[in-house]
Amino acid sequence: MKSLEREIQAVLEGKQRYGLLWGECQQLLDYFPAESIDCVITSPPYWKLRDYEVDNEQMDVLIGNEDDPKEYVNRLVEIFSKVKRVLKPTGSLWLNIGDKYHNKNLMGMPWRVALGLQDDGWILRNDIIWDQMKGTQSVKDRLRDVYEHIFHFVKRPKYYYDHDKIRIKPEKQPTTNGNGIISATGVSGKKYREQILSSTHLNEQERQAALTALEETLAKMRRGEIVDFRMTIRGQQRTYHSDSKQVSGRAKEIEDKGFFIITSHAKGYIPSDIWRIVPEDIWRKDAHYAVFPIELLEVPLKATCPPNGLVLDPFMGTGSTIAAAIHFGQRGLGIEISQNYIQVAEERLKESSIQMSFY
Ligand SMILES: C[S@@+](CC[C@H](N)C(=O)[O-])C[C@H]1O[C@@H](n2cnc3c(N)ncnc32)[C@H](O)[C@@H]1O
């Protein structure tokens, strides 16, 4: 095992940009120093979904063949508790996992695993719906399934997250004409000003506060701090989810102040938790069935792995996570039980450039 530790150490120290470790992750994780990894992105085999290419003696260490779903969840929780040991306190775990129908019954496997991890102390920050946009099952008594889950977990409430790196830039900028500034979607504030002045639902103090807030928002747009805004005024616009202040914090603002304003940051907006990305099939034909598209890795890597940080994929498959980490100037360690996939990953990492498409 000496050489295994040396391989891990070489990547930790930055002497090597990546290391591909052939073996079983539950065992190999014990060779990693504690709190040495910045970010883990992985997709374990789904429960009872398919056979991976391993030798017969490795069949019982393969994840996903358990008869009882509880056993599958317990094994994953055990493996991810080892992942927790090697992850830095500021680190993130991104877990992609798919569901399964068993005796016609949708098992809810992603959430069973997520709840198991929560019970084991992980903090769940996002449940991302990966809309794969195509699905070819020929089902006659239910709808097609087109999404999978990607869970973002952390160890501590405070963790590394660079949200400026993942903002989606606004397509249009505000413009000015003779009457002043107009937002990217044509909002000048004129209509809001009229509504505030003629409102019978605001008292004089609220009216003045609303006018001041509107002018401050327009000033922010002139200074280039925001590109757009919307104002909701008592008695004029409805709040988004409900007018009940028990249900909506916005409704409470309307009741307390008479108005609220939401703005669009000039640096762009934060991506949502629904990602529309078609699954990769470049590698599928010859080697693997569940390859991560590189775009899927962009947000996790940019937001939760610092520059030159170290990314781990304990169920590496064909090495997509490691290839993307290298692409974004980070380092990667991958563990994979199948020698065949390790070889595919080696070949893939030798390629000089990866085709990236940004969303
Ligand atoms: C869903 S695939 C991962 C695919 C990967 N995201 C990619 O882009 O190619 C899961 C991988 O975990 C591997 N695997 C299964 N059990 C394992 C174990 N106990 N230790 C390490 N790898 C394992 C399988 O061989 C398979 O390649």
Ligand as a Chemical Component Dictionary entry (heavy atoms), coordinates in Angstrom:
data_LIG
# 
_chem_comp.id                   LIG 
_chem_comp.type                 NON-POLYMER 
_chem_comp.pdbx_formal_charge   0 
_chem_comp.three_letter_code    LIG 
# 
loop_
_chem_comp_atom.comp_id 
_chem_comp_atom.atom_id 
_chem_comp_atom.alt_atom_id 
_chem_comp_atom.type_symbol 
_chem_comp_atom.charge 
_chem_comp_atom.model_Cartn_x 
_chem_comp_atom.model_Cartn_y 
_chem_comp_atom.model_Cartn_z 
_chem_comp_atom.pdbx_ordinal 
LIG C1  C1  C 0  -22.523 5.724  -11.890 1  
LIG S1  S1  S 1  -20.907 5.201  -12.232 2  
LIG C2  C2  C 0  -19.978 6.698  -12.203 3  
LIG C3  C3  C 0  -19.833 7.328  -13.555 4  
LIG C4  C4  C 0  -18.985 8.578  -13.573 5  
LIG N1  N1  N 0  -19.690 9.694  -12.959 6  
LIG C5  C5  C 0  -18.541 8.969  -14.988 7  
LIG O1  O1  O 0  -18.715 10.131 -15.371 8  
LIG O2  O2  O -1 -18.033 8.112  -15.718 9  
LIG C6  C6  C 0  -20.407 4.407  -10.756 10 
LIG C7  C7  C 0  -19.022 3.777  -10.791 11 
LIG O3  O3  O 0  -18.696 3.271  -9.485  12 
LIG C8  C8  C 0  -17.893 2.100  -9.646  13 
LIG N2  N2  N 0  -17.967 1.363  -8.367  14 
LIG C9  C9  C 0  -18.954 0.564  -7.898  15 
LIG N3  N3  N 0  -18.685 0.131  -6.657  16 
LIG C10 C10 C 0  -17.504 0.689  -6.315  17 
LIG C11 C11 C 0  -16.687 0.649  -5.147  18 
LIG N4  N4  N 0  -17.095 -0.053 -4.084  19 
LIG N5  N5  N 0  -15.517 1.350  -5.123  20 
LIG C12 C12 C 0  -15.133 2.073  -6.207  21 
LIG N6  N6  N 0  -15.849 2.148  -7.352  22 
LIG C13 C13 C 0  -17.033 1.473  -7.397  23 
LIG C14 C14 C 0  -18.517 1.401  -10.832 24 
LIG O4  O4  O 0  -17.587 0.519  -11.468 25 
LIG C15 C15 C 0  -18.887 2.581  -11.733 26 
LIG O5  O5  O 0  -17.876 2.860  -12.666 27 
# 
loop_
_chem_comp_bond.comp_id 
_chem_comp_bond.atom_id_1 
_chem_comp_bond.atom_id_2 
_chem_comp_bond.value_order 
_chem_comp_bond.pdbx_ordinal 
LIG C1  S1  SING 1  
LIG S1  C2  SING 2  
LIG S1  C6  SING 3  
LIG C2  C3  SING 4  
LIG C3  C4  SING 5  
LIG C4  N1  SING 6  
LIG C4  C5  SING 7  
LIG C5  O1  DOUB 8  
LIG C5  O2  SING 9  
LIG C6  C7  SING 10 
LIG C7  O3  SING 11 
LIG C7  C15 SING 12 
LIG O3  C8  SING 13 
LIG C8  N2  SING 14 
LIG C8  C14 SING 15 
LIG N2  C9  SING 16 
LIG N2  C13 SING 17 
LIG C9  N3  DOUB 18 
LIG N3  C10 SING 19 
LIG C10 C11 SING 20 
LIG C10 C13 DOUB 21 
LIG C11 N4  SING 22 
LIG C11 N5  DOUB 23 
LIG N5  C12 SING 24 
LIG C12 N6  DOUB 25 
LIG N6  C13 SING 26 
LIG C14 O4  SING 27 
LIG C14 C15 SING 28 
LIG C15 O5  SING 29 
# 
